């Protein structure tokens, strides 16, 4: 009981523990690896064409529709102090990965070994999601928001900004405004202050050309990744129909998640000056990802398609980790949150445009193989853009380094001459 009391009284340990537990159960979506076989099977009997060109596009549109309210809700549910974000994020990401991997592995075991029907797998998933929903009620209510602040918080923030760089990076203390309840977050003063703060954060986030390029890759690559992720089961079923063959979607998703995690983890142990070589790496690994998507589109072997998906997901996880690190290391926490939201919005907007043009039955309504050829070409264009930009950045930096070294050598020679 004493341990529970100490945990609950902590400003970050308790909400982090609850978020970690919630993240595990929320991502333990056991039925997800077998969603397509369930929908096109005898339970729902939906044709592949309807699923590809009608139902799945609605999935994409709903992402975009809920992004803005979720972004505002996230602002009001920031319950962890800023100084503990890094540790909390590490725990939460580990929980998300563990939950997804466990769910996918369990699904494969239930299908392959226990022979469980897809309907009961969906029923189990509903129970797990209900558990995640109940856990969310354990979270404590926040005492402050990131953008919608009362007058006292706004004054404290203004004072900290005037103190210069040291004050700007000092951990922010949780503030409960005395006038927050009386004025209300939706008052004209608070809305105007929030809009001003959002605009300042936006200008800070995209004031650097370097950050703009990283954010551009984030948005472009994420849009393509989400399309591949959403439609991968359809091309698996096209190559190896689930109605007549044994399928290993759960095992593949589990292995791909682990491989992607290893690729992301390796970023912290690679000694590379990402500011110089990062854009070239974006282009190079995007090219590998494009090749993997083309492999999935043209192969007739399900195992080659599985391998292509593992390569593609690993490349994306590796690069998105580098990108997130490069953006976060140059921005404050508030600007990073805004930048993440904007980049995600642009990515979902691009994904929606791609879906409307190439997937939706109201437009081209392409078949799944042609879609993956389009996605491979899309990644090839991204690769070409960043290979050109990366080569330019690397050459400029190398040239600058050579000039600096030459000037240093000249200075040494002048000093030596003056001495003699």
Secondary structure, 3 states (H helix, E strand, C coil): CHHHHHHHHCCCHHHHHHHHHHHHHHCCCCCHHHHHHHHHCCCCCCCHHHHHHHHHHHHHHHHHHHHHHHHHHHHHCCCCCHHHHHHHHHHHHHHHHHHHHHHHHHHHHHHHCCCCCHHHHHHHHHHHHHHHHHHHHHCCCCCCCCCCCCHHHHHHHHHHHHCCHHHHCCCCCCCCCCCHHHHCCCCHHHHHHHHHHHHHHHHHHCCCHHHHHHHHHHHHHHHHHHHHHHHHHHHHHHHCCCCCCCCCHHHHHHHHHHHHHHHHHHHHHCCCCHHHHHHHHHHHHHHHHHHHHHHHHHCCCHHHHHHHHHHHHHHHHHHHHHHHHHHHCCCCHHHHHHHHHHHHHHHHHHHHHHHHHHHCCCCCCCCHHHHHHHHHHHHHHHHHHHHHHHHHHHHHHHHHHHHHHHHHHHHHHHHHHHHC
